[in-house]
Amino acid sequence: MNTTIAPLVPELWADFEDLFGKQGACYGCWCTHFRLSPAARRASNRERNKDHIKARIEARPPPGLLAFEDGKAVGWMQIGPRADVPEWNNKGRGSAPVDPADATDPGVWAISCFFIRVKARGRGVTHRLVEGGIEFARQNG
């Protein structure tokens, strides 16, 4: 199957929304978990999370990549500078940077989330997203 990888720009919002579904993917997270502090996550809900990521997408640069097969979004990978996902850098997480300066260095990027449509799993979509993400990072950071 042919997979196309594209940065998530506002024009692709409907595809992202379709991929995540009414529930917002992982229990309404809308890929905001590492963007919000624990207190903000507790105070938030599915709709606020959706609004938060939509505003982030509209603000640019793209916060990640979509994978398409036959014109339908089948996968998502959040990738960008570590500073864009502050909770990813939390000292209490296994994802905390070895060098604390990397948390704010715009040249140090992280992949902090994946979501693959159920019917597309097991076909290498994640691998293709990572390959596209490496190129995306090189071009942008």
Phi, psi and omega in degrees: 000139180276125179247131176249136179249133181220141174299143180279097177257163183307327181295343179258011182306314182300324178292318178297315180298319177296316179299314184283339176073181183297329182281344181080038182062227190301082176057037177084015181293321184054032177059041178249355186310310183275358178268338185246146176292161178305319179296319179294323178296317180296324181279348185270175174214180184306314182292319178295321177298317179299315178298321181297311182289326178297316178297322179294319178296316180293331181288336182058164356293168181304133181275005180173192186234146172253145173253133180241141170229126181052040176079003182245134177293125181240351181202157181221141173222122174277124180213140178171184178304141182305326181297339181286344178231074189304325180289343175296333184267001182304131182301336181276002183252152174296342180272359180302138181294145177296315176261114183305332179296335179297336182295334181246356181285117182295346179271355179255114185254163179218147167263118187242001180194148171226148168214123181240130177304138185310312184290348181259357182289149178082011182244010177088012180299318180300316179299318180292325176296316179298315178301315177295325179294323178298314179294318178301315179296317180299320182286334188242353184203000000 
